[in-house]
Amino acid sequence: MAKNETTITLPILSEGRVYVSMATDLAVLLGCGVGPRTFHPADHTDAIRDGTYAYGLRQCGGDGGAKGAEATDADKKAGVIARCDAIDAGTHTYGAGGGGASLSTLVVVLRENVLMELVAIGKKKVDVIKAVTASPENAFLMVSKTKADSMRAEVADKDKPLVTTEAVHAVLWPQMEKDAEDEADRRDKAAGVVPVSQATRDAILALATKPAADQKDAA
């Protein structure tokens, strides 16, 4: 035994259980305006740890099947299997996009607001939630079309060709983004997070992903 090493004898676990390494503290950003909360796995019961881990696997594995409206059932199934295989192989990276990537508050709010608008025009949440998750703006086109159709029925015949879905969307979508940014900033401030604009995030990520030589030249 090397100097300063200590041997610790752990109790034998019951059949079907195993020792694993896990973070002492897990900081999680909760939705609904709650903000960050730190959980301590060592304080949880075995049932809570097992259930939480299984829930995470179901969610992350299921995210692998989110292939868009045009995907076949076979494509979605293959995506789920590929995601689970990556988890088992240790190659899936949480926080690098897809299943496990943390969402900015702005994206969360934008999705919430678009979903509410779609429900307000009669869409069922279960039917549109995937479209909203894939692209809030594309999903919002359904709202723009509904409002354009309504407006077109009320204007003079000569103006009807001007009231297109695209024209209405060009007015409504920027306002949706602005409202979402304001609410996201409010939530971040309440949670003690310093708001950072999307443009700034994009610039930082663009610089961070440049080769080292390019970063030196930029400096």
N, C-alpha and C positions, 0 to 999 in steps of 0.2 A: 504494500500500500504506500502510495506517495505521501510525503510529508504534508500535513495540514488537511488531508482528506478525511472525511467523516463517513462512516457507514451507518445508514438508517435502515432498520428493519420495519417494513410496512406490514400491517395485518393482512392475512389471507382473505381475499374477497370471496363472496358467495359465488356459486356456479353461475356462469353467464355474464359476469361483470369483469371489467378490466380497468387498470390504471391508465390514464392518458394525461398528457400535458395540456393545460388550458390557461388562458390569460386570467390573472387574478381579478382584474377589473375589465368590464366590457362597456365602453361608452357607446350608447345607441341614441340616434337622433329620432325621436318619436314624432308622429304626425299630430294633426288636429291642434296645432299651436302649442303642444306640450314642450317640444324642444328636447335638448339632450338630457339623458338620464343614465347613470352608471349602475350596472348590475354586477353582483358579486357571485359567480357560479358556486363558490365554496359554501355559500349560505343557503343554497337551494337544495331541495330534496332530490333523491335519485329520479323520482317520477317527473319532476319539473325539468331536470336536465335532459332526461330521455325524450320527453315530449317536445321540448323546445328544439332539440337537435333534429328530431324526426320532422317537425314542422318546417324547419329551415331546409332540409333536404327535399321535401315535397315541393316547396316554393321554388327553390333554385332549379331543381330538376324540371319542374313545369315551365319555368322561364325559357328553358332550352327549346321548348315547342312553340314559342311565340314567333311564328314565321310569317305573319301577315295574312290578310284575308284570302289571298290567292293560293296559299299553301294547301297541299292535300293532307289528308289525315296521315298518310304514310310519311310525308315530310315532317310533320309535327312529331310523330312518334319517334322518328330517327333523331330529331333534335333533342328530345328528352333523353333518349338513350345515350347520345353523344355527350350531353352535359353531365349525366351521372357517371359515365366512364371517365370523364375528365376529373371529376371530384375524386373518384377512387384512385386515379393515377396521380393525383396531386398536382395536376397541370392547370386546373381552373384557378384563375386569379380573381379574387373578390376585390371590387373597387376599380377594376380596369375595363368595365363595360359589360352589361348583361348580367343578370342574376347575381346580386350581391353588390353591385355598384351603388354607391350612395347617391341619392338624387339631391340636386340643389333645391332650396326652398322655392325658388322661382318655378322650377319644373313641376313641383308638387302642387303649387297654387294654380298654375296654368291648367294642369289636368283637372283639378277640382272644379275650376270655373267653367271650362269647356263642357265638362260632364253635366254640370247644372244647367247650362244653356241647352244642351241636347235634350235633357229630360223635360225642360220647359216647353219644347216644341213637340213633345209627345213621343220621343224616342225612349225605349226601355234601356235602362242602365246596362243590363246584362248583354244587350245586343251591340252596344257601342263602346264599351269600356276598353276592348282590345284596340279599336281604332284610335281612341284617345291616347292610349299608352304609346302606340306606335308613332303617332304624329298629331299633337293637339291642333296644329293649324289645319292640317288636311281634314281632320274630323270636324273642325269648326266650319268648313265649307258647307256642311249640311245645314247649319244655322243660317249662313249667309244666303243660301239658295232659298230657304223657306221665307226669309224676310224680303228677299228680292221679289219672289212671286207675289207676296202680299202687297208690296209697294207698287209693283207693276199694275196691279188691278185697280189702283187708286189714282194713277196719273193719266194725263191726257194721252191720246193715241200717239201723237207725234213724239212723246217722250218715252214711250214704252221701250223702244229699242235701246235706250240709254241705261235703263235699270237692269243691268245684268248681274249675275251672281258675283262675277269678278269685281265689278264696280262697287257693289255693296261690301264685299269682303275687304277691299282696299281701304274702306273707311272703318269698318267694325273691328278688324283684326288688330290694328295698331292700338286701338283703345283697350282691347282685351289684354294685350301685352302690358300696356301702361298700368292698368288696374292690378294685374298680377304682380308686377314689379313693386308697386306701392305696398301691397299686402305682404309680399315676401320680405321686403325691408322691415316692415313693422314686426313680423314674426321673428326675424333674425335679431332685431334689436331687443325684443322682449326676452329672447333666449340668450342674450349676451354675445351674439355673434356679430362681428363687424361686417356689414353688407359689402359685397364686391360685385360690381357690374359684370354682366355676361361678356362684354367687350374686353374687360380687364382679364377675366378668367381665360378667354380665348388667347389673348396676347401672352399671358404667362405660360399656358400650356404649349403654345407654339414655340416659345423660346426654350422651354424645358425639354422639348423633344428634338431640338436641333442637335446635330453632331457637335462635339466639343470645339472643333475648329471653327465652325460657323458662329458659335456663341462668342468665341474670342474676337472674331472679325467684327461682330455686331457691337461689342463693347468698345 
